[in-house]
Amino acid sequence: MSADPYGVLGLRQADHPGSDVVRKAYHRLARLHHPDKARTPEARETNEARFKEIGNAYEILINPEKRDKFDTHGAEPEFRHPKEAEAEERHARQMYCAAMEIPEMVVRECWCTLEELFAGTVRHVAVALQTMDENGIPSKEAKVFVVNIRAGWSAGREIRFSALGTNNLQSVMVVLRQTPHKIFTRVKNSPDIRVWITLSPSQHALGAVITLPSLDGRQLRLAIRSGSAVVAAGGSKTMRGEGFHVAPPNGMNPPDAGGRGDMIIELRVMSRVETWLKQGNRMRWAKYVGYTVGAFGLVWLGLGALVWALDIDLADHVHIPDRLLVNEYPGSYGLLGTKMFNPRFKIPLGLVRDWAPEGLGMHATKMSFAASSPFRSSR
């Protein structure tokens, strides 16, 4: 009991209260702070703590030996269970983070290769955290956490660093991520790995020996029999013990203590067209041609959609006649040639008729102005 029992019961030590006074003070406060009188869960929790404190104070003052010991030596240090201390510290950090509007946990990703996850490695992750100095002033500080990645761990594993016992207000969680491998793929939730192998028709017919790299750097050989039915059916072969380490639950045992998974080799036979395309740069050029044809097709479809949306009748359009161009550009028509003034696109036939000399003359007669007028009358 670290608090003053006299003060808890509302008494003064200098008054030397008797047992009757102590008992009356206890009963009064016990009735006032009894947990059953609380109306909400929060109030009940507060009353329970207060009721316990009142009971401890009464136990000291009502016992002559404990009371004499307290009057002589003061209060003894209160024993607290480690879990209670951790709960109080965790609650205090939560209140600080909520008041500062910061997350209680900072999450960072740690990217590793497949080989690093297989053999295990050590990574250093720098994180900027909110801390609390000895004066209770919060500040931001960059800290480095050492992540010991055990052999056999997989992507998605979470490594947590608690803030208990430190000046950090926030805890840290590091999530392992794996970069894509050019050959192997790890089977989800399994120590096995998978690799895909394609054979040409001649290799399948005559048989072949395939060389594969292992995760620990060795070279593995797989013999394929001529005309293998497994390969023809798109089946698979398994190499035992060539997969990932089976990571123990605690991650502290030797890497090979739990054994290793398998390497699953998926096999299939390529078609003759695929075999021909994969020789040299044929596949790349085939992709270029496909992309080009696709782009032209999209442009053609886009123009067709535009013509349909604008309701343009292409069948009623003709090229710009030379007789109109001669009248418009008499000085340069003969010098520059007809291609300069003969665009490839077409214009509406009605526009040609209206701008032709005979058309302009007809409109001029109706409207009584010169035939060279560029205006067009409405019909």
C-alpha positions in Angstrom: 0.0 0.0 0.0 1.8 3.1 -1.2 -1.0 5.7 -0.4 -1.6 7.2 3.0 -4.3 5.1 4.6 -5.4 8.0 6.8 -5.8 10.2 3.8 -7.7 7.5 1.9 -10.3 7.3 4.7 -10.5 11.1 5.1 -8.7 11.1 8.5 -5.6 12.9 9.9 -2.8 11.0 11.4 -2.1 13.8 13.9 -5.6 13.3 15.4 -4.8 9.7 16.3 -8.3 8.5 15.4 -9.5 5.5 17.3 -10.9 2.2 16.0 -14.5 3.5 16.1 -13.6 6.6 14.0 -11.7 4.4 11.5 -14.6 2.0 11.3 -17.2 4.7 10.7 -15.1 6.3 8.0 -14.6 3.0 6.3 -18.4 2.2 6.3 -19.3 5.6 5.0 -16.8 5.5 2.1 -17.5 1.8 1.3 -21.2 2.5 0.9 -20.5 5.6 -1.2 -18.1 3.9 -3.6 -19.6 0.4 -3.7 -19.3 -1.1 -7.2 -23.0 -2.1 -7.2 -24.0 1.6 -7.2 -22.3 2.3 -10.5 -24.6 2.9 -13.5 -22.0 2.5 -16.3 -19.2 0.1 -16.9 -16.6 2.9 -16.6 -18.1 4.1 -13.3 -18.1 0.5 -12.0 -14.4 0.1 -12.9 -13.6 3.3 -11.0 -15.6 2.3 -8.0 -13.9 -1.1 -7.9 -10.5 0.5 -7.7 -11.6 3.0 -5.1 -13.4 0.3 -3.1 -10.2 -1.8 -3.1 -8.1 1.2 -2.0 -10.5 1.9 0.9 -10.4 -1.7 2.0 -6.6 -1.8 2.1 -6.5 1.4 4.1 -9.0 0.1 6.6 -7.1 -3.2 6.9 -3.9 -1.3 8.0 -5.6 1.1 10.4 -7.8 -1.4 12.1 -4.9 -3.8 12.8 -2.8 -2.4 15.7 0.4 -4.1 14.5 0.1 -2.9 10.9 -0.9 0.6 12.1 2.1 0.9 14.5 4.4 -0.3 11.7 2.9 2.3 9.3 3.2 5.1 11.9 6.8 4.2 12.6 8.2 3.3 9.1 5.7 4.6 6.7 4.0 2.8 3.9 5.6 -0.3 2.4 6.2 -0.4 -1.4 3.1 -1.7 -3.1 3.6 -5.0 -4.9 2.3 -4.8 -8.5 2.0 -7.7 -10.8 4.0 -7.2 -14.0 0.8 -7.7 -16.1 -0.9 -4.9 -14.2 2.0 -2.5 -14.8 2.1 -3.4 -18.5 -1.6 -2.8 -18.8 -1.4 0.6 -17.2 1.6 1.6 -19.4 -0.2 0.4 -22.5 -3.3 2.3 -21.5 -1.3 5.5 -21.0 0.3 5.1 -24.4 -3.1 4.7 -26.0 -4.3 7.8 -24.4 -1.3 9.8 -25.5 -1.6 8.5 -29.1 -5.3 9.3 -29.2 -4.7 12.9 -27.9 -1.9 13.5 -30.5 -4.0 11.8 -33.3 -1.2 9.4 -34.2 -1.5 5.6 -34.8 -0.5 3.4 -31.9 1.4 1.1 -34.3 3.7 2.1 -37.2 3.7 -0.5 -40.0 6.7 -0.9 -42.3 7.4 -3.4 -45.1 10.7 -5.2 -45.5 11.4 -6.6 -49.0 13.5 -9.7 -49.3 14.5 -12.0 -52.2 13.4 -15.6 -52.3 17.0 -16.7 -51.5 17.1 -14.4 -48.4 13.9 -15.9 -47.1 15.3 -19.4 -47.7 18.6 -18.9 -46.0 17.6 -16.2 -43.5 19.1 -12.8 -43.1 19.3 -9.6 -41.0 17.7 -6.3 -42.0 17.8 -2.9 -40.4 14.6 -0.9 -40.7 14.6 2.8 -39.9 11.3 4.2 -38.5 10.4 7.7 -37.3 8.5 7.4 -34.0 6.9 9.7 -31.5 8.8 9.5 -28.2 8.5 11.0 -24.7 11.6 12.5 -23.0 12.2 12.5 -19.2 10.3 15.8 -18.9 7.2 14.3 -20.5 7.6 16.3 -23.7 6.7 14.4 -26.9 9.1 14.6 -29.9 9.8 12.7 -33.1 12.9 10.5 -33.3 14.3 8.2 -35.9 15.1 4.7 -34.6 16.6 1.7 -36.3 15.2 -1.8 -35.6 17.1 -5.0 -36.2 14.9 -7.6 -37.9 16.3 -11.1 -37.6 14.7 -13.1 -40.5 14.8 -16.8 -39.8 15.4 -19.4 -42.5 12.1 -20.6 -43.9 10.0 -17.6 -43.1 7.5 -16.6 -45.8 6.1 -13.3 -47.1 3.4 -11.8 -45.0 5.0 -12.7 -41.6 4.7 -10.0 -39.0 7.5 -9.0 -36.6 6.4 -6.8 -33.8 8.5 -4.5 -31.6 6.7 -3.4 -28.4 7.0 0.0 -27.0 6.8 -1.3 -23.4 9.8 -0.4 -21.3 11.0 2.3 -23.8 10.4 6.0 -24.4 8.5 5.2 -27.6 4.9 6.1 -27.7 4.3 3.9 -30.7 5.0 0.3 -31.3 6.4 -1.0 -34.6 5.3 -3.9 -36.9 7.5 -5.0 -39.8 5.8 -7.1 -42.5 7.9 -9.3 -44.7 7.5 -9.0 -48.5 9.1 -11.0 -51.3 10.3 -9.7 -54.6 9.2 -11.8 -57.6 11.7 -14.5 -58.6 12.5 -15.1 -62.3 12.3 -18.9 -61.9 10.6 -20.1 -58.7 7.3 -19.3 -57.1 6.6 -20.3 -53.5 3.4 -22.3 -52.9 1.1 -20.4 -50.6 1.1 -21.5 -47.0 3.6 -24.3 -47.8 7.4 -24.9 -47.8 7.1 -26.1 -51.4 8.3 -24.2 -54.5 7.1 -24.4 -58.0 8.9 -24.0 -61.4 7.5 -24.2 -64.9 9.5 -25.9 -67.7 8.5 -26.0 -71.4 9.9 -28.5 -73.9 10.0 -28.3 -77.7 8.3 -31.2 -79.7 11.8 -32.6 -80.6 12.9 -32.6 -76.9 9.8 -34.4 -75.9 10.1 -36.9 -78.7 13.8 -37.7 -78.2 14.1 -37.1 -74.5 16.2 -34.5 -72.7 18.1 -33.7 -69.5 17.1 -30.4 -67.9 19.4 -28.5 -65.5 17.8 -26.5 -62.8 19.3 -24.3 -60.1 18.5 -25.0 -56.5 17.8 -22.5 -53.7 21.2 -23.3 -52.1 23.2 -22.8 -55.3 23.5 -26.4 -56.4 22.7 -27.6 -59.9 19.9 -30.2 -60.2 19.3 -32.5 -63.2 16.0 -33.8 -64.3 15.8 -36.6 -67.0 12.8 -36.6 -69.3 12.2 -39.8 -71.1 11.4 -39.8 -74.8 7.7 -39.5 -75.4 6.9 -39.1 -71.7 3.2 -39.4 -71.1 3.5 -37.1 -68.0 4.9 -34.3 -70.1 2.4 -34.8 -72.9 -0.5 -34.5 -70.4 0.9 -31.4 -68.9 1.8 -33.1 -65.6 4.4 -32.4 -63.0 7.4 -34.0 -61.3 8.6 -33.6 -57.7 12.1 -33.3 -56.3 11.9 -34.2 -52.6 13.6 -32.0 -50.1 14.5 -29.2 -52.5 12.0 -26.6 -51.3 12.0 -24.2 -48.3 13.0 -25.0 -44.8 10.1 -25.8 -42.6 10.3 -23.0 -40.1 9.6 -24.0 -36.5 6.9 -22.1 -34.6 9.4 -20.3 -32.4 11.9 -19.8 -35.2 14.8 -20.5 -32.8 15.6 -24.1 -33.9 18.3 -24.9 -36.5 17.1 -24.4 -40.1 17.0 -28.1 -41.0 15.3 -29.2 -37.7 11.9 -29.2 -39.3 13.0 -30.6 -42.7 12.5 -29.1 -46.1 9.7 -28.9 -48.6 9.7 -30.1 -52.2 10.3 -28.6 -55.7 7.3 -29.1 -57.9 8.3 -29.0 -61.6 5.3 -28.3 -64.0 6.0 -29.6 -67.5 4.4 -29.0 -70.9 5.2 -29.4 -74.6 5.2 -26.3 -76.8 3.4 -26.2 -80.1 5.4 -25.9 -83.3 4.3 -22.3 -83.8 5.4 -21.4 -80.3 8.7 -23.2 -80.8 9.3 -21.3 -84.1 8.4 -17.9 -82.5 10.8 -18.4 -79.5 13.8 -18.8 -81.8 15.9 -15.6 -82.0 14.0 -12.4 -82.0 10.8 -13.7 -83.7 8.7 -13.4 -80.6 9.7 -9.7 -80.2 8.9 -8.9 -83.8 5.6 -10.7 -83.6 4.7 -8.6 -80.6 5.6 -5.4 -82.5 3.5 -6.4 -85.5 0.6 -7.3 -83.2 0.8 -4.0 -81.3 1.0 -2.0 -84.6 -2.0 -3.8 -86.2 -3.9 -3.3 -82.9 -3.2 0.4 -82.9 -4.3 0.9 -86.5 -7.4 -1.1 -85.7 -8.3 1.1 -82.8 -7.7 4.3 -84.9 -9.9 2.9 -87.6 -12.7 2.1 -85.2 -12.4 5.5 -83.5 -12.7 7.3 -86.8 -15.7 5.1 -87.7 -17.4 5.9 -84.5 -16.7 9.6 -85.0 -18.3 9.6 -88.5 -21.3 7.7 -87.1 -21.7 10.2 -84.2 -21.5 13.2 -86.5 -23.9 11.6 -89.0 -21.5 12.2 -92.0 -22.6 10.6 -95.3 -19.3 9.7 -97.0 -21.1 8.5 -100.1 -22.2 12.0 -100.9 -18.7 13.5 -100.8 -16.4 14.2 -103.8 -12.9 15.6 -104.3 -12.4 19.4 -104.6 -12.7 20.0 -108.4 -9.9 21.8 -110.1 -12.2 24.5 -111.5 -12.8 25.8 -108.1 -9.2 25.8 -107.2 -8.2 27.7 -110.4 -10.7 30.5 -109.5 -9.4 30.7 -105.9 -5.7 30.6 -106.7 -5.2 31.8 -110.2 -1.6 33.0 -109.7 -0.1 30.0 -108.0 -2.1 27.1 -109.3 0.0 26.5 -112.4 3.3 27.0 -110.7 2.9 24.8 -107.6 0.9 22.0 -109.2 -2.4 20.4 -108.6 -1.3 18.3 -105.5 -0.8 21.5 -103.5 -4.5 22.3 -103.8 -6.0 18.9 -104.1 -6.3 17.5 -100.6 -6.9 13.8 -100.2 -9.9 14.3 -98.1 -13.4 14.9 -99.6 -16.0 17.6 -99.1 -19.8 17.5 -99.4 -21.2 17.4 -103.0 -23.7 20.1 -102.1 -20.8 22.5 -101.2 -19.1 21.9 -104.6 -22.3 22.7 -106.4 -22.9 25.9 -104.5 -19.4 27.1 -105.0 -19.2 26.2 -108.7 -19.3 29.2 -111.1 -22.6 28.2 -112.5 -24.0 27.8 -109.0 -22.7 31.2 -108.0 -24.2 32.8 -111.1 -27.6 31.2 -110.4 -27.6 32.5 -106.8 -26.3 35.9 -108.0 -29.2 36.2 -110.4 -31.7 35.5 -107.7 -30.1 37.8 -105.2 -28.9 40.6 -107.6 -25.2 40.8 -106.8 -22.0 39.9 -108.5 -21.3 36.2 -109.4 -17.9 36.4 -107.6 -19.6 36.8 -104.2 -18.5 34.1 -101.8 -21.9 34.1 -100.1 -24.3 31.2 -100.5 -28.1 31.6 -100.5 -30.4 29.3 -98.6 -32.8 27.2 -100.6 
